[in-house]
Amino acid sequence: MSASPVYLDAATAAPLHPVARQALLAALDDGWADPGKLYTQARRARQLLDAARAATAETLGVRPDELSFTSSGTTAAHGAVLGGLAGRRRIGPILVHSEIEHSAVLHAAERHTAAGGTALGVPVDRLGRLDVAAWDTAVRAPGVALAALIAASHEVGTRQPVAEAAAACADAGVPLYVDAAQAVGRVPVPAGWSLLTASAHKWGGPA
């Protein structure tokens, strides 16, 4: 008798949850039409989309019109970082981030620096936890347009002090982007962020 296989990579992707499977099948069956049109099938697609948006917004504690769906967590992270920086261009060219951000955020930082901006990495301790004092100093520097902090490490599991980092950002008048891909669906959504991204396939949603 063979043992059941053990899966230990849920930080990358989790199996599709039965309820998510039901919702996905309903969307495939009834939500295939253009939700922007007015005929019967399109109205059904709009109902499914609006219901999904409302449920997700309630989980995150935001209004439905503050929520955007993207094709992947990477796309969302790039949009948050580069869009956030573009919107604050007049404030300055500096992005502050922890040194252990997800590669999607680090790649966005590379694009920012290649375009003439500045990215400042804040160190972490031997357990991967943010140096809050260094973070506080970094976000208070002149010209900081945006700060980015991962909520929990996808590699070592360390949960970051988002509340403390957010308080420092608030005092400095700097918006905080939180990559919450490893937090949403597992622990309460951290408070104090201005931009937040998550990825459904990490907690049982479709890829």
CYANA upper distance limits for C-alpha pairs under 8 A (distance plus 0.5 A):
  9 ASP  CA     13 ALA  CA      7.21
  9 ASP  CA     14 ALA  CA      8.21
 10 ALA  CA     14 ALA  CA      5.40
 10 ALA  CA    202 LYS  CA      6.98
 10 ALA  CA    203 TRP  CA      8.37
 11 ALA  CA    154 HIS  CA      6.24
 11 ALA  CA    155 GLU  CA      8.30
 11 ALA  CA    182 GLN  CA      7.03
 11 ALA  CA    202 LYS  CA      6.78
 12 THR  CA    154 HIS  CA      8.10
 12 THR  CA    202 LYS  CA      6.62
 13 ALA  CA    201 HIS  CA      5.97
 13 ALA  CA    202 LYS  CA      4.91
 13 ALA  CA    203 TRP  CA      7.72
 13 ALA  CA    204 GLY  CA      8.24
 14 ALA  CA    201 HIS  CA      6.55
 14 ALA  CA    202 LYS  CA      5.59
 14 ALA  CA    203 TRP  CA      6.10
 14 ALA  CA    204 GLY  CA      5.70
 14 ALA  CA    205 GLY  CA      8.38
 15 PRO  CA    201 HIS  CA      8.28
 15 PRO  CA    203 TRP  CA      8.41
 15 PRO  CA    204 GLY  CA      5.99
 15 PRO  CA    205 GLY  CA      8.44
 16 LEU  CA     20 ALA  CA      6.95
 16 LEU  CA     21 ARG  CA      6.83
 16 LEU  CA    201 HIS  CA      7.91
 16 LEU  CA    204 GLY  CA      4.94
 16 LEU  CA    205 GLY  CA      6.09
 16 LEU  CA    206 PRO  CA      6.77
 17 HIS  CA     21 ARG  CA      6.63
 17 HIS  CA    204 GLY  CA      5.15
 17 HIS  CA    205 GLY  CA      6.97
 18 PRO  CA     22 GLN  CA      6.86
 19 VAL  CA     23 ALA  CA      6.81
 20 ALA  CA     24 LEU  CA      6.50
 20 ALA  CA    204 GLY  CA      7.43
 20 ALA  CA    205 GLY  CA      6.16
 20 ALA  CA    206 PRO  CA      7.70
 21 ARG  CA     25 LEU  CA      6.60
 21 ARG  CA    205 GLY  CA      8.38
 21 ARG  CA    206 PRO  CA      8.31
 22 GLN  CA     26 ALA  CA      6.67
 23 ALA  CA     27 ALA  CA      6.70
 24 LEU  CA     28 LEU  CA      6.68
 24 LEU  CA    206 PRO  CA      8.04
 25 LEU  CA     29 ASP  CA      6.56
 26 ALA  CA     30 ASP  CA      6.25
 26 ALA  CA     31 GLY  CA      7.60
 27 ALA  CA     31 GLY  CA      4.84
 27 ALA  CA     32 TRP  CA      7.30
 27 ALA  CA     45 ALA  CA      7.92
 27 ALA  CA     48 LEU  CA      7.32
 28 LEU  CA     32 TRP  CA      6.45
 30 ASP  CA     41 GLN  CA      7.67
 30 ASP  CA     44 ARG  CA      7.08
 30 ASP  CA     45 ALA  CA      6.91
 31 GLY  CA     35 PRO  CA      8.45
 31 GLY  CA     41 GLN  CA      7.89
 31 GLY  CA     42 ALA  CA      8.00
 31 GLY  CA     44 ARG  CA      6.80
 31 GLY  CA     45 ALA  CA      4.44
 31 GLY  CA     46 ARG  CA      8.07
 31 GLY  CA     48 LEU  CA      7.06
 31 GLY  CA     49 LEU  CA      8.42
 32 TRP  CA     41 GLN  CA      8.39
 32 TRP  CA     42 ALA  CA      8.44
 32 TRP  CA     45 ALA  CA      6.96
 33 ALA  CA     41 GLN  CA      6.31
 33 ALA  CA     42 ALA  CA      5.41
 33 ALA  CA     45 ALA  CA      6.42
 34 ASP  CA     42 ALA  CA      5.70
 34 ASP  CA     45 ALA  CA      7.36
 34 ASP  CA     46 ARG  CA      8.41
 35 PRO  CA     42 ALA  CA      5.20
 35 PRO  CA     43 ARG  CA      6.63
 35 PRO  CA     44 ARG  CA      8.09
 35 PRO  CA     45 ALA  CA      5.57
 35 PRO  CA     46 ARG  CA      4.91
 35 PRO  CA     49 LEU  CA      8.25
 36 GLY  CA     42 ALA  CA      7.32
 36 GLY  CA     43 ARG  CA      8.48
 36 GLY  CA     46 ARG  CA      7.66
 37 LYS  CA     42 ALA  CA      5.95
 37 LYS  CA     43 ARG  CA      7.54
 38 LEU  CA     42 ALA  CA      6.44
 38 LEU  CA     43 ARG  CA      6.41
 39 TYR  CA     43 ARG  CA      6.70
 40 THR  CA     44 ARG  CA      6.89
 41 GLN  CA     45 ALA  CA      6.83
 42 ALA  CA     46 ARG  CA      6.69
 43 ARG  CA     47 GLN  CA      6.70
 44 ARG  CA     48 LEU  CA      6.87
 45 ALA  CA     49 LEU  CA      6.70
 46 ARG  CA     50 ASP  CA      6.46
 47 GLN  CA     51 ALA  CA      6.55
 48 LEU  CA     52 ALA  CA      6.69
 49 LEU  CA     53 ARG  CA      6.64
 50 ASP  CA     54 ALA  CA      6.54
 51 ALA  CA     55 ALA  CA      6.63
 52 ALA  CA     56 THR  CA      6.65
 53 ARG  CA     57 ALA  CA      6.47
 53 ARG  CA     64 PRO  CA      6.37
 53 ARG  CA     67 LEU  CA      7.69
 54 ALA  CA     58 GLU  CA      6.61
 54 ALA  CA     63 ARG  CA      8.34
 54 ALA  CA     64 PRO  CA      5.95
 55 ALA  CA     59 THR  CA      6.91
 56 THR  CA     60 LEU  CA      6.86
 56 THR  CA     64 PRO  CA      8.47
 57 ALA  CA     61 GLY  CA      6.37
 57 ALA  CA     62 VAL  CA      5.58
 57 ALA  CA     63 ARG  CA      6.33
 57 ALA  CA     64 PRO  CA      5.76
 57 ALA  CA     66 GLU  CA      8.44
 57 ALA  CA     67 LEU  CA      7.03
 58 GLU  CA     62 VAL  CA      6.80
 58 GLU  CA     63 ARG  CA      7.95
 58 GLU  CA     64 PRO  CA      8.44
 60 LEU  CA    189 VAL  CA      7.03
 62 VAL  CA     66 GLU  CA      6.91
 62 VAL  CA     67 LEU  CA      7.90
 63 ARG  CA     67 LEU  CA      7.56
 70 THR  CA     75 THR  CA      7.05
 70 THR  CA     76 ALA  CA      6.55
 71 SER  CA     75 THR  CA      7.12
 71 SER  CA     76 ALA  CA      8.36
 72 SER  CA     76 ALA  CA      6.86
 72 SER  CA    199 SER  CA      7.35
 72 SER  CA    207 ALA  CA      8.44
 73 GLY  CA     77 ALA  CA      6.58
 73 GLY  CA    181 ALA  CA      8.04
 73 GLY  CA    197 THR  CA      7.47
 73 GLY  CA    198 ALA  CA      6.71
 73 GLY  CA    199 SER  CA      5.62
 74 THR  CA     78 HIS  CA      6.66
 74 THR  CA    104 ALA  CA      5.91
 75 THR  CA     79 GLY  CA      6.61
 76 ALA  CA     80 ALA  CA      6.59
 76 ALA  CA    197 THR  CA      6.66
 76 ALA  CA    198 ALA  CA      8.44
 77 ALA  CA     81 VAL  CA      6.63
 77 ALA  CA    104 ALA  CA      6.82
 77 ALA  CA    105 VAL  CA      6.59
 77 ALA  CA    108 ALA  CA      8.42
 77 ALA  CA    179 ASP  CA      7.64
 77 ALA  CA    197 THR  CA      6.91
 78 HIS  CA     82 LEU  CA      6.28
 78 HIS  CA     83 GLY  CA      8.14
 78 HIS  CA    104 ALA  CA      7.19
 78 HIS  CA    105 VAL  CA      7.07
 78 HIS  CA    108 ALA  CA      6.10
 79 GLY  CA     83 GLY  CA      5.66
 79 GLY  CA     84 GLY  CA      8.08
 80 ALA  CA     84 GLY  CA      6.03
 80 ALA  CA    177 TYR  CA      7.49
 80 ALA  CA    195 LEU  CA      7.04
 80 ALA  CA    196 LEU  CA      8.13
 80 ALA  CA    197 THR  CA      8.19
 81 VAL  CA     85 LEU  CA      6.62
 81 VAL  CA    105 VAL  CA      7.55
 81 VAL  CA    108 ALA  CA      7.08
 81 VAL  CA    109 ALA  CA      8.18
 81 VAL  CA    146 LEU  CA      8.24
 81 VAL  CA    148 ALA  CA      8.06
 81 VAL  CA    177 TYR  CA      7.77
 82 LEU  CA     86 ALA  CA      6.55
 82 LEU  CA    108 ALA  CA      7.10
 82 LEU  CA    112 HIS  CA      7.63
 83 GLY  CA     87 GLY  CA      6.61
 84 GLY  CA     88 ARG  CA      6.94
 84 GLY  CA    145 ALA  CA      8.40
 84 GLY  CA    146 LEU  CA      7.16
 85 LEU  CA     89 ARG  CA      6.47
 85 LEU  CA     93 PRO  CA      8.05
 85 LEU  CA     95 LEU  CA      7.97
 85 LEU  CA    145 ALA  CA      6.51
 85 LEU  CA    146 LEU  CA      6.64
 88 ARG  CA     92 GLY  CA      7.45
 88 ARG  CA    145 ALA  CA      6.02
 88 ARG  CA    146 LEU  CA      8.16
 89 ARG  CA     93 PRO  CA      6.83
 89 ARG  CA    145 ALA  CA      7.42
 91 ILE  CA    143 GLY  CA      6.32
 91 ILE  CA    144 VAL  CA      7.53
 91 ILE  CA    145 ALA  CA      6.25
 92 GLY  CA    142 PRO  CA      8.11
 92 GLY  CA    143 GLY  CA      4.42
 92 GLY  CA    144 VAL  CA      6.14
 92 GLY  CA    145 ALA  CA      5.87
 93 PRO  CA    116 GLY  CA      8.47
 93 PRO  CA    117 GLY  CA      5.42
 93 PRO  CA    118 THR  CA      6.31
 93 PRO  CA    143 GLY  CA      6.52
 93 PRO  CA    144 VAL  CA      7.00
 93 PRO  CA    145 ALA  CA      6.73
 94 ILE  CA    117 GLY  CA      6.77
 94 ILE  CA    118 THR  CA      5.20
 94 ILE  CA    119 ALA  CA      6.20
 94 ILE  CA    120 LEU  CA      7.63
 94 ILE  CA    143 GLY  CA      6.30
 94 ILE  CA    144 VAL  CA      4.98
 94 ILE  CA    145 ALA  CA      6.07
 94 ILE  CA    146 LEU  CA      7.49
 95 LEU  CA    109 ALA  CA      7.87
 95 LEU  CA    117 GLY  CA      8.40
 95 LEU  CA    118 THR  CA      6.65
 95 LEU  CA    119 ALA  CA      5.17
 95 LEU  CA    120 LEU  CA      6.60
 95 LEU  CA    144 VAL  CA      6.59
 95 LEU  CA    145 ALA  CA      6.61
 95 LEU  CA    146 LEU  CA      5.66
 95 LEU  CA    147 ALA  CA      6.22
 95 LEU  CA    148 ALA  CA      8.04
 96 VAL  CA    119 ALA  CA      6.40
 96 VAL  CA    120 LEU  CA      5.30
 96 VAL  CA    121 GLY  CA      6.55
 96 VAL  CA    122 VAL  CA      7.69
 96 VAL  CA    138 ALA  CA      7.36
 96 VAL  CA    139 VAL  CA      7.13
 96 VAL  CA    144 VAL  CA      7.59
 96 VAL  CA    146 LEU  CA      6.91
 96 VAL  CA    147 ALA  CA      5.06
 96 VAL  CA    148 ALA  CA      6.74
 97 HIS  CA    101 GLU  CA      7.66
 97 HIS  CA    119 ALA  CA      7.90
 97 HIS  CA    120 LEU  CA      6.76
 97 HIS  CA    121 GLY  CA      5.58
 97 HIS  CA    122 VAL  CA      6.52
 97 HIS  CA    147 ALA  CA      6.13
 97 HIS  CA    148 ALA  CA      5.16
 97 HIS  CA    149 LEU  CA      6.35
 98 SER  CA    121 GLY  CA      5.72
 98 SER  CA    122 VAL  CA      5.09
 98 SER  CA    123 PRO  CA      6.71
 98 SER  CA    124 VAL  CA      7.76
 98 SER  CA    130 LEU  CA      7.31
 98 SER  CA    148 ALA  CA      7.53
 98 SER  CA    149 LEU  CA      6.42
 98 SER  CA    150 ILE  CA      8.18
 99 GLU  CA    121 GLY  CA      5.48
 99 GLU  CA    122 VAL  CA      6.03
 99 GLU  CA    123 PRO  CA      6.04
 99 GLU  CA    124 VAL  CA      7.41
100 ILE  CA    124 VAL  CA      8.17
100 ILE  CA    128 GLY  CA      7.92
100 ILE  CA    150 ILE  CA      8.37
100 ILE  CA    153 SER  CA      8.08
101 GLU  CA    105 VAL  CA      6.64
101 GLU  CA    106 LEU  CA      6.87
101 GLU  CA    149 LEU  CA      7.25
101 GLU  CA    150 ILE  CA      6.25
101 GLU  CA    153 SER  CA      8.28
102 HIS  CA    106 LEU  CA      6.95
102 HIS  CA    150 ILE  CA      7.77
102 HIS  CA    154 HIS  CA      8.11
103 SER  CA    107 HIS  CA      6.33
104 ALA  CA    108 ALA  CA      6.78
105 VAL  CA    109 ALA  CA      6.69
106 LEU  CA    110 GLU  CA      6.73
107 HIS  CA    111 ARG  CA      6.83
108 ALA  CA    112 HIS  CA      6.72
109 ALA  CA    113 THR  CA      6.76
109 ALA  CA    119 ALA  CA      6.59
110 GLU  CA    114 ALA  CA      6.54
110 GLU  CA    119 ALA  CA      8.33
111 ARG  CA    115 ALA  CA      6.78
112 HIS  CA    116 GLY  CA      7.16
112 HIS  CA    117 GLY  CA      5.74
112 HIS  CA    118 THR  CA      7.50
112 HIS  CA    119 ALA  CA      8.02
113 THR  CA    117 GLY  CA      4.82
113 THR  CA    118 THR  CA      5.72
113 THR  CA    119 ALA  CA      6.95
120 LEU  CA    138 ALA  CA      8.30
122 VAL  CA    130 LEU  CA      7.90
122 VAL  CA    131 ASP  CA      7.59
122 VAL  CA    134 ALA  CA      6.99
122 VAL  CA    135 TRP  CA      6.53
122 VAL  CA    138 ALA  CA      8.00
123 PRO  CA    130 LEU  CA      6.88
123 PRO  CA    131 ASP  CA      6.46
123 PRO  CA    134 ALA  CA      7.98
124 VAL  CA    128 GLY  CA      5.64
124 VAL  CA    129 ARG  CA      5.49
124 VAL  CA    130 LEU  CA      4.82
124 VAL  CA    131 ASP  CA      5.67
125 ASP  CA    129 ARG  CA      5.84
125 ASP  CA    130 LEU  CA      7.05
125 ASP  CA    131 ASP  CA      7.12
127 LEU  CA    158 THR  CA      7.54
128 GLY  CA    153 SER  CA      8.37
128 GLY  CA    156 VAL  CA      8.07
128 GLY  CA    158 THR  CA      6.66
129 ARG  CA    158 THR  CA      6.95
129 ARG  CA    159 ARG  CA      7.75
129 ARG  CA    160 GLN  CA      6.35
129 ARG  CA    161 PRO  CA      8.21
130 LEU  CA    135 TRP  CA      8.08
130 LEU  CA    160 GLN  CA      6.86
130 LEU  CA    161 PRO  CA      7.61
131 ASP  CA    135 TRP  CA      6.69
132 VAL  CA    136 ASP  CA      6.55
132 VAL  CA    161 PRO  CA      8.36
132 VAL  CA    164 GLU  CA      7.75
132 VAL  CA    165 ALA  CA      7.13
133 ALA  CA    137 THR  CA      6.88
134 ALA  CA    138 ALA  CA      6.60
135 TRP  CA    139 VAL  CA      6.69
135 TRP  CA    165 ALA  CA      7.54
135 TRP  CA    168 ALA  CA      8.33
136 ASP  CA    140 ARG  CA      6.93
136 ASP  CA    165 ALA  CA      7.76
136 ASP  CA    168 ALA  CA      5.96
136 ASP  CA    169 CYS  CA      8.00
137 THR  CA    141 ALA  CA      7.24
139 VAL  CA    144 VAL  CA      6.77
139 VAL  CA    147 ALA  CA      7.56
139 VAL  CA    168 ALA  CA      7.82
139 VAL  CA    169 CYS  CA      6.76
139 VAL  CA    172 ALA  CA      6.98
139 VAL  CA    174 VAL  CA      7.45
140 ARG  CA    144 VAL  CA      7.91
140 ARG  CA    169 CYS  CA      8.29
140 ARG  CA    172 ALA  CA      5.79
144 VAL  CA    174 VAL  CA      7.44
145 ALA  CA    174 VAL  CA      6.86
145 ALA  CA    175 PRO  CA      7.98
146 LEU  CA    174 VAL  CA      6.34
146 LEU  CA    175 PRO  CA      5.97
146 LEU  CA    176 LEU  CA      6.71
146 LEU  CA    177 TYR  CA      7.85
147 ALA  CA    169 CYS  CA      8.09
147 ALA  CA    174 VAL  CA      7.34
147 ALA  CA    175 PRO  CA      6.87
147 ALA  CA    176 LEU  CA      5.40
147 ALA  CA    177 TYR  CA      6.57
148 ALA  CA    176 LEU  CA      6.30
148 ALA  CA    177 TYR  CA      5.15
148 ALA  CA    178 VAL  CA      6.37
148 ALA  CA    179 ASP  CA      8.06
149 LEU  CA    160 GLN  CA      8.43
149 LEU  CA    162 VAL  CA      7.93
149 LEU  CA    176 LEU  CA      7.95
149 LEU  CA    177 TYR  CA      6.87
149 LEU  CA    178 VAL  CA      5.58
149 LEU  CA    179 ASP  CA      6.85
150 ILE  CA    160 GLN  CA      7.54
150 ILE  CA    178 VAL  CA      6.01
150 ILE  CA    179 ASP  CA      5.04
150 ILE  CA    180 ALA  CA      6.80
151 ALA  CA    159 ARG  CA      6.47
151 ALA  CA    160 GLN  CA      5.85
151 ALA  CA    161 PRO  CA      8.28
151 ALA  CA    162 VAL  CA      6.92
151 ALA  CA    178 VAL  CA      6.72
151 ALA  CA    179 ASP  CA      6.38
151 ALA  CA    180 ALA  CA      5.61
151 ALA  CA    181 ALA  CA      8.23
151 ALA  CA    182 GLN  CA      7.49
151 ALA  CA    183 ALA  CA      6.87
151 ALA  CA    190 PRO  CA      8.14
152 ALA  CA    157 GLY  CA      6.42
152 ALA  CA    158 THR  CA      5.92
152 ALA  CA    159 ARG  CA      4.65
152 ALA  CA    160 GLN  CA      6.17
152 ALA  CA    180 ALA  CA      7.60
152 ALA  CA    182 GLN  CA      6.21
152 ALA  CA    183 ALA  CA      6.90
153 SER  CA    157 GLY  CA      5.14
153 SER  CA    158 THR  CA      5.67
153 SER  CA    159 ARG  CA      6.94
153 SER  CA    160 GLN  CA      8.34
153 SER  CA    182 GLN  CA      7.67
154 HIS  CA    182 GLN  CA      6.91
161 PRO  CA    165 ALA  CA      6.75
162 VAL  CA    166 ALA  CA      6.34
162 VAL  CA    190 PRO  CA      7.02
162 VAL  CA    191 ALA  CA      7.97
162 VAL  CA    192 GLY  CA      8.24
163 ALA  CA    167 ALA  CA      6.65
163 ALA  CA    190 PRO  CA      7.40
163 ALA  CA    191 ALA  CA      6.74
163 ALA  CA    192 GLY  CA      6.87
164 GLU  CA    168 ALA  CA      6.89
165 ALA  CA    169 CYS  CA      6.80
166 ALA  CA    170 ALA  CA      6.56
166 ALA  CA    176 LEU  CA      6.96
166 ALA  CA    191 ALA  CA      8.24
166 ALA  CA    192 GLY  CA      5.68
166 ALA  CA    193 TRP  CA      6.92
167 ALA  CA    171 ASP  CA      6.72
167 ALA  CA    192 GLY  CA      7.61
168 ALA  CA    172 ALA  CA      6.75
169 CYS  CA    173 GLY  CA      6.42
169 CYS  CA    174 VAL  CA      5.41
169 CYS  CA    175 PRO  CA      6.90
169 CYS  CA    176 LEU  CA      7.04
170 ALA  CA    174 VAL  CA      6.61
170 ALA  CA    175 PRO  CA      7.69
175 PRO  CA    193 TRP  CA      7.63
175 PRO  CA    194 SER  CA      5.99
175 PRO  CA    195 LEU  CA      8.21
176 LEU  CA    192 GLY  CA      8.16
176 LEU  CA    193 TRP  CA      5.62
176 LEU  CA    194 SER  CA      5.75
176 LEU  CA    195 LEU  CA      6.90
177 TYR  CA    193 TRP  CA      6.52
177 TYR  CA    194 SER  CA      6.41
177 TYR  CA    195 LEU  CA      4.98
177 TYR  CA    196 LEU  CA      6.12
178 VAL  CA    193 TRP  CA      6.82
178 VAL  CA    194 SER  CA      8.44
178 VAL  CA    195 LEU  CA      6.75
178 VAL  CA    196 LEU  CA      5.29
178 VAL  CA    197 THR  CA      7.15
179 ASP  CA    196 LEU  CA      6.38
179 ASP  CA    197 THR  CA      5.73
179 ASP  CA    198 ALA  CA      7.04
180 ALA  CA    184 VAL  CA      6.36
180 ALA  CA    189 VAL  CA      8.25
180 ALA  CA    196 LEU  CA      6.98
180 ALA  CA    197 THR  CA      6.19
180 ALA  CA    198 ALA  CA      5.64
181 ALA  CA    197 THR  CA      7.04
181 ALA  CA    198 ALA  CA      4.55
181 ALA  CA    199 SER  CA      5.77
181 ALA  CA    202 LYS  CA      7.61
182 GLN  CA    186 ARG  CA      7.91
182 GLN  CA    198 ALA  CA      8.09
182 GLN  CA    202 LYS  CA      7.69
183 ALA  CA    187 VAL  CA      5.93
183 ALA  CA    188 PRO  CA      7.76
183 ALA  CA    189 VAL  CA      7.23
184 VAL  CA    188 PRO  CA      7.39
184 VAL  CA    189 VAL  CA      6.41
184 VAL  CA    198 ALA  CA      6.96
184 VAL  CA    203 TRP  CA      8.30
185 GLY  CA    203 TRP  CA      6.12
186 ARG  CA    203 TRP  CA      7.83
199 SER  CA    203 TRP  CA      8.40
200 ALA  CA    204 GLY  CA      6.99
200 ALA  CA    205 GLY  CA      5.07
200 ALA  CA    206 PRO  CA      6.92
200 ALA  CA    207 ALA  CA      7.49
201 HIS  CA    205 GLY  CA      4.93
201 HIS  CA    206 PRO  CA      5.64
201 HIS  CA    207 ALA  CA      5.27
